Amino acid sequence: MSADPSLGVFLPESEGADIHESVLPKEVKTVIVKNFPNSFLKTDLESKLRDNGVTKVIVIGMMTHMCIDATARAAVDLGFEMTVIEDACATLDLSYNEHDVPAEQVHYSFIAALNGMYAEITSTEDFLK
C-alpha cells in the first residue's frame, strides 16, 4: 500500500489494496500493512517470521521489478532462504528516455538477476509438486 495519494490504486481501503478473493486466506492470524516495495522496511514482518520460526520466504505477486525484487533481496540480506514463484509474479511495460521495455522482458530480467544469488526461482507447477 501507499500513503501517497498520487498512487491512488494502492491507497488503504482502495480496490488496488484489497486481497483478491482467489487468494484470500482461510484464516487470518496476522495482517502486515506495508508502504514500501521492500516488505520488511518499516514493518514487523521480520519479527513475525522469526517469532514463528520461519527461515524460508516464498514470494509471489506484483510487481517483479519493484516489490518482488526489493523483498527478495532484503529477505536474503536478513538471512532468510528465498524462493520466487516466477509465474505467480507479474509486472508492466517500462520506459526510460526513448527505450521501451515490454513487461515480459522486464519480468525475466529481474527473475534472471535474482536467480541463484538471491533466490531459488521456480514455477507454480514445480513448487506444488
Salt bridges, closest charged atoms under 4 A:
GLU27 OE2 - LYS29 NZ 3.96
ASP44 OD2 - LYS48 NZ 4.00
GLU46 OE2 - ARG50 NE 2.94
ASP69 OD1 - ARG73 NE 2.75
GLU86 OE1 - HIS107 NE2 3.20
GLU120 OE1 - LYS56 NZ 3.53
ASP126 OD1 - LYS129 NZ 3.59
